[in-house]
Amino acid sequence: MKQRDYDVIIVGGGGGGLAAAITAHDLGASCIVLEADGKLGGATAESAGVFYAADTSVQRKAGIQDSPDAMFEYVMTLNEWALRPDLIRIMSDLSGPTLEWLIELGAEFPEQWLVCSGAESVPRGHPSTGAGSGIADSLINAAGARGIDTAFGTRVQKLIVEDGRVIGIEAEGVELYAPCVIVTTGGFANSAEMIQGLYPTAAHHGDRVWAVHHRVPYILGDGIKLGEAVGAAVTGIDSGLLLPTSGFGRYTEAFLPPWIILVNQQGRRFVSELASYSVLGYLMNEQTDQRAVAIFDETALNEASGNTKYSDPYNSGLPMPTWERPMLLDQLDKGLVKRSDTLGGLAEQFGVDVAALEQTVAIYNTDCEGGRDTRFFKQAPKLFPVGTPPFYGVEVRASIIGVTGAGLDIDPSARVLDGAQRPIPGLYAAGEVLGCIHGKRYAGGGMAIGNAVIFGRIAGASAAHAAKS
């Protein structure tokens, strides 16, 4: 091997890369973080800033009892055990200690903001002060305080291999050498080509597809391509998280308003409209043609649409104006919201079964009179019947990419594996570039940041120890 420039090279400066660099540095390894963008933070900085964790000091302050065992059981059960138990066990066991590490670095997670960010019964979603920037800034500041080298505008084109071992990278015509390289470049949600190949459920929605981190331009699957070029396996195809959207614009609509009913082409409700995105988007994509219709009436439009408390349970401050009255009326003029004086007329505009929709609405309206959703147990502050014409409808699809789930495979030490499940010497990975974490269902808000920081730290430690051996 040529003389090393660093002990560890980290490709990608988001949450995973920064966690890896800080950990490796603290274990005595010299590091550099190479970032294609002009700033650090990646998708972590652009996120709602939730960290999914069990048995934390924040939970205990709020009087909540939880355990890694309970988290493990929940994540595995939600995914019908179609996951790597070894990796989910690691995430469950290290989620709490990793959150405490972030707190030590300066991140804040107010106990009054704790939420059930998935379908779990115990609040494990830890929203951070300042949303994603709160977590990212704590990592950026920690890396800066340690004097860790960084290079911006540096997109890695190639991993250098010698005698079957990754020994460095090539970027912008420059070669750097290190005995260990960690890939933390994020997912591929800004690459239409990779979505087509690795996430066909999302690709089905065509021009309705976009990513929540569209402001992070280099979420293009570079790490997956780098790994594949040296023999890495790609796993987790057609998995990830798709969020519902009205299609009105690029607003993150993770949560639907409580005053609509959501029906499929058969005119039936199929889920509580307030269901977690751990189940909602997946169920929507199981309906005919992977779409649904939100139905509401004139009263809901005028009285309920101004209450947007439902839209930001993580206290992120992210705007979501799509279901407010001004936006709905504007989209009515553009034809994306449809209106009719009768339910039958509205149903025909969307190709929805008329008789079934009328029966669905009759049942729902009776429930509204009784103050309880007897079919899907929607826990709304108030149930709004669909009874005052005119009636309105919006086609809703789960087509916003929150997380891509396909990517590289790793072992418990974050070593990248080839198709025969053998570690590729010198190559490590963490974060959304992985395809072995999320499975059939995204367990809850904060799992993506958990994946990045937890396995980033593991990759950093593994690489540091290997570089010194």
N, C-alpha and C positions, 0 to 999 in steps of 0.2 A: 504493500500500500504506500502511496505517496505520503509525504509528510503532512500531518493533519494541520488544518487551519483552526479547527475547534474540536472539542470532544463530542459535541452534539450540535447538529443543525436542525432547526425547527422550521418547517415549511408551512406558513400560515400563522397570522398574528391575532386570531380570535381568542375566545375564552380557553379553548383547549390548548392552543399553542403557547399562550402566556402561562397557563398553569404548568405546562411541561417545562418551560424555560426556567421559571422560578424554582421549581422542585429540583431540576437538574443542577442549577447553580448552587442551591443550598447544600447539595451533596458534593460540591467541589468540582463540578464539571464546567468547562468553558462553553458558552453557548452563543448562538446568533439566531435571531428570528427574522426570517425572510417573508415579507408581506407584499403581495402584488398591488394592493391598494395604497393610497397615500396616507393611511392612518391605521392604527391598531384598533382592535375591538371586534371586528367581524360581525357575524350575525348575532353574537351575544349582546353587543352594544345596541343593536336595533330591535331587540326583543322586548317583551313585556317585563322581563327581569324576574321571572319566577324560578325558584330552585325547589325541586321535589326531593323531600328528605323525611326520614323517620327518626324518632327518638332524639330530638334536638332540644337545646336550651330554650329556644323560642317556643316550642310546643309546651315545654314544662312551665314556662312563665304564664302561659295561657291556660294552665291546668289540664292539658291534653296528654293522655298516656298513649304511647305508641311504641312500636318496636320494629327492628329490621325484619324479624320473622313475619310480621303482619304485612309489611310492604312487599316482601318477596312473594307471599302467598297471593296477594291482590294482583300484582303485575302478572304473575304466571297464570292465574286463573282467568283474568281478563283476556289473555292471549291463548287460552286453551292449551297451555303448556307448549305452544309452538315457538319456543324461545330457547336460547342457550341458558340453562339453569345456572351454570357456573358464572357467567357474566352478570346475570341478574342478581345472583347472590352477592357478588362483589359490590354492585351498585347499591343494593339494599344495606349491606353492612357498612359501607363507607360513605353513604349519603349524609348521615349525621355528622361524623367527624369532618367531612369536607365542608359542610356548611359552617362549622365552627372555625375552620381554617380561613374561610372567606371573611367571617366576622373579624378575625384577628387582623386581616389585611385591610379592614376598614369598611367593608360592606355592611349595610344595616337591613335587618329584616324585622319590622315591627310586628309584635305578637298579635296586635289587634287586626292585622291584615291577613292572617292565616286563612286559607280557604281550602275546600275540597276542590282541587283543580282537575280532578278526573271523576271517576264514578266510585271512588273510595268512600268509606263511611267516616274516616278520621281525616281531618285537615292536614294534608302534607304539602300543599302548595305554599311556598314561602316567598311572597312578593318582596322585592327589594325597594328601598327608597331610591328614587331616581330611575326606576324601571331598569332596563338592560344596562344603561350607562352606569348605574350604581355598582353593578357587579364588575363590568368591564373596567371602569375607572380604578377600582381597587386593585385589579390585576395589573393594569398599565402602570399605576403609581408604584406598585411593589417591584415590577420589573425595572422601572426607571431608577428607583432607589438603589437597586443592586448593580446598576451599571451594565445591565445585559445589553449586548449589541443588538441593534435592529437595522434592517435595510428596507426602505419603502420603495414602491414601484419596481419590485423585483419579482417577476413571475418565473417560477422554475419550469424549465422545459424538459428536463431529463434527470433521472437518477443515474449516477455513475456506478457501474458494477465491475468488480474485479474478482476473478476466481469464485464467482457465485455469491459474492458479498457486496452489499451496497456500501460504498465508501465515500460518497459525496453527491453533489448536485451540480448541474449546469444551469445557469440563469443569466439571461442577457449577454451571452457570449463569455461569461466568466465561470470558472470552475472553482468550487470550494470543496475541501476534503475534510471528512470526519469519520470516525469509526461507526457512528450511529446517526441516523436521520429519522426524524419524527415528522409524519405527515398529518397536518391538522387543517386542511384547506376547506373544510365544510362540505356541504352537499353539492347538488347540481341543479337546483331549482331555477336558475337563470339561463339554463341551456335547453332550448327547445329540442335539440337533437338528442340529448341524453334523456330528457323526459320521455320522448317517443320510445326509446329503447329500454329504459329501466323503470318507467312508471306509467304503463299503458292506461291504468284507470284514470290518471290525471290527463293524459294525452287525449282521451276520448272527448274532453270538453273543449278542445280546440282553442279558439282565441279567448275563451273565458278563463284560461289558466294564467295565473301569475303567482309570484312568490311574495310572502310577507317581508322578506329581506331583499326586495328588488333594488333597494338603495345600496346594497353591497354588491358591486358589479362583478366581482370575481368569484361568486358562488357558481362556478361553471363546471364542477366535477374534475378539476385538474388533478387532485390527489388520487382519484380513482384511476384516471388514465396513467398517471405516473406509476402507480402500483401494478396495473395490468401489464405495462410494458416490461416489467421485470418478473412477471410470472405470478403476481398476486391473484387470488381468487376473488370474484365478485359474488356477493350473496345478498339476500333480502330483496330480490327484484319484485317490483309492484307492491311495495309497502311504504308507509309514511303516514303523514297526517294531512288530510284535506279539510279545509274549513268552508262553511257555507257562505254564499255570497248572493246578493241581489243582482250583481252585474252592473250596478250603477257607476262604478268607478273603482279606483284602487284604494279602497278603504278596508282595513282589516275588520271583518265582521265575524268574529269568533262566536258571537252569541246572538241568537235571534230574539226579537222582542216578545214579551209574554202575552201580548194582546192579539196575536195572529193564531190561526190554525194552519197546520202544514198537511197537505194531502198529496197523494200520488195520482197517477193517471187513472187509477181505478176509483178515485174519489174518496179514498179512505185515509184517515190519519194512521200513521205507522210508528209514531214516537212522540214523547213529550217534547213540545217545542222548546222547553228549557233544559233538555238533556245536555250533559257534558259533551264537548267535542270528542271525548274519548269514545263515544258511541254514535253521535248524531251524524257526522259526515259519512261514516261508514254505512250506516243504515240508508242514508239518502242515495248513495251510490249503488245500493242493492235494489233500488226501485226501477221500474220500467224506464228505459232510456236515461237512467241516472239523473233524474230531475224530479222536482216537487214544485208545488204551487202554494204560496202563502196567501191565505184568504182573510180579509177583514172587512169591516163595514164603516159607514160614515161616522158613527159615534166613536169608534176606536181611532179613526184618523184624526178627529178633532179633539178628543179628550185624552187619549192615552199616548199618542206619538211623541209628545213633548217630554215624557219621562224616560230619560236614557240611563238611569242608574244601573240597569241590568247590563249595560254594554261594557263596563269596565270594572269587573269585580276584583281585578288585581291592582287597582289604584295606579295604573301605569300612566294615565293622562293621555293615552292615545285617542285621537278623535275618531268617532264613528257616527257620522251624521246621516247615514243612508236611510234610516227608518224614521227620520223626523219629517213632519208635515211639509215643510218647504221643499225638501228633496223629493218626497213622494209626488207632490203636485208637479214639480218640474219634470220628473220622469213620466208622469201621466201624459204630459204634452208631447214627450218624445216617443211614447208608445211602449215603454218598458213596463209601466204600470197600466193595467187594463181595468175598465170600469163597466158595470152593467147595472141596470135597475132590477135584474132578477139573477138569482143564483144560476139558473139554467143558462141564461145568456152568457154569464161569466165563464161557466164550465165549458161551453162550446168554444170560447175564444182560446182556451188552453188545451182542448182535446180531452177534457176530463169527463168521466162518466157522470151524466147529469143526475140520474136517480140516486146513485150512490152518494154523490156530494150532498144532495138535499137531505138524505137520511143522516149522513154524518153531521151536518149542521144542526139538524133537529135534536139529535142526541146531545151534542155539545151545548146547545142552548138550554136544554133541560138541566144539564149539569151546572151551567152558569147560574140558573135560578136557585139551585140548591147549594151553590157555593163550593162545589167539590167536583173535580174532574174524575169521574168514576172509571174511565177507560185507561187513561195514561198517567193519572195522579200528578198532573202539572201543579207545581207549588208556586203559584203566582200570587202577588199581593191582592190582585183582583182579577176575576175572570170576565172578559168582555164577550158577550154573545155576538153572533153574526146575524143581526136581525134588522138593522136599520139601513134601508137602501139609500144611495146606491152602494153596491158591493165592489170591492177592489181585489185584484189579484196580482201577484208578482212571481215570476218563475225564479226559483231558487235552486242553485246547484252547489254541491260541495266541490269547488274547483280551485280554491286558493291553497297553494302549497304552503303549509306551515313547517313541515319537516319532510325531507326525502329519506327513505329508509333503506335504499340499496347502496351498497358500497363494499369496502374492504372487510375481510375477516381477520380477527385477531385471536390470540390466546390470552389467558388471564394476566400475562405480563405485558400485554399490549403489543406483542410482536406480530407483525403481519404474516398471514399464512398463505401458502400457495394452494393449488387445487388438491393436493394430497394432504392438506392440513399440516404441512411442515413449515416451521418458521423460516422466513427469508432473512438470512443473517444481516444484521445492521439496520433493519427497517422496522419502524414502529408507527402506530397510528392511534388517533383518538378523535372523538367528536362525530359530527354528522358525516364525515367521510366514511364512517363505518356502516356496514350493512348487517350487523349481527346483534343489534340492540333492540330495535323497536317492535319487530314482529307484526302480528295482525292488527293490533290496536295500540295507539299511542296512549300510554297509561294515564297521563295527566300533565297539565302545564308545569314545566320545569324539568321534565325528563331529558330534554335536549341539552340544556345547560348542565344538568347533572352528568350526562354522558361525556360532555366536553371536558368539564373540570375534573371529574373523578378519573377518567381514563387518561386525561392529559397528565395528571400527577403520577399515575402509574407508569405511563410511557416515559416521563421525565426521570423517574427513579430507576426504571429498568435500563434506560439508555446510559444514565450516569454510571451505574454500577458496571455495565458492560464495557464502557469506554475506559474505565480504570483498570479492568482486569487484563 
